[in-house]
Every structure is written in structure tokens, then in C-alpha cells.
């Protein structure tokens, strides 16, 4: 294991613990699961990018900035949209699709590692879909 892999793992573990602590405090909030999944996807992306950085720089040189930058931006945008509170579902969907496409485009190289955060973002999209059930709080006027 390289130093970058250890640092990436520590950062990912730190964000994952923070996400789980957030979820334990906000159990009643339905958007908490989507937020935790977005945080976990961001943590996994940062951890993977940090672990792959030395290999990618030695293999691709200056191209490593966009090879690893696209998934990081794709994971950061839904998190920023969630913190701002605007277009969360759309941004998460686009982020998941971009990361999935980037992972498939890079094929069996470094792109395969970014499929896990893409799946986490996809799960965040599914978790943020509101329930169609409506609660009946009173009588209907009968």
C-alpha cells in the first residue's frame, strides 16, 4: 500500500463516520438517507482518487487532472446541491450518470474503481424519490 492509498482510505473513513453520525442524529428526516449516500459517494470518490493519484500521474502525466477530476466534480456537485437545497435530485442523477459513463469510458483501467461511487449516487437518487402515499390527517367532510 502506498501513502496515497492510506491517506485516501483515512479521508474516506472520516467522511463515512461523519455521514453515519449525521444519520444517527436525523433518523426521522426522510432526506437523511439520500444525504448520507451522497456523502459516502463523495468519500469513496475522494479515497479512490487519492489512492489512484500516484499511478495515474506516473502513467498519464498532466492528464491525471481530468482523469481523476471528472469523477471528483461529479461527486461534489450533488453534495453542493444538497447543501444549497436546489435541484438535488436532478444534480444527483446527472452526477451518477456522468460518473457511470466516465467509469465505463475508461474501461478496465482506473474507471472501474469509480463504479462504486456511481452506484452510491444512483442509490441516493432512488432514496430521494418521495413516497406516493399521502397521510390522511382528518376527515373528508363526511
Helices and strands as residue ranges (DSSP letters): H 3-25, H 32-60, G 61-63, H 64-84, H 88-105, G 110-114, H 115-127
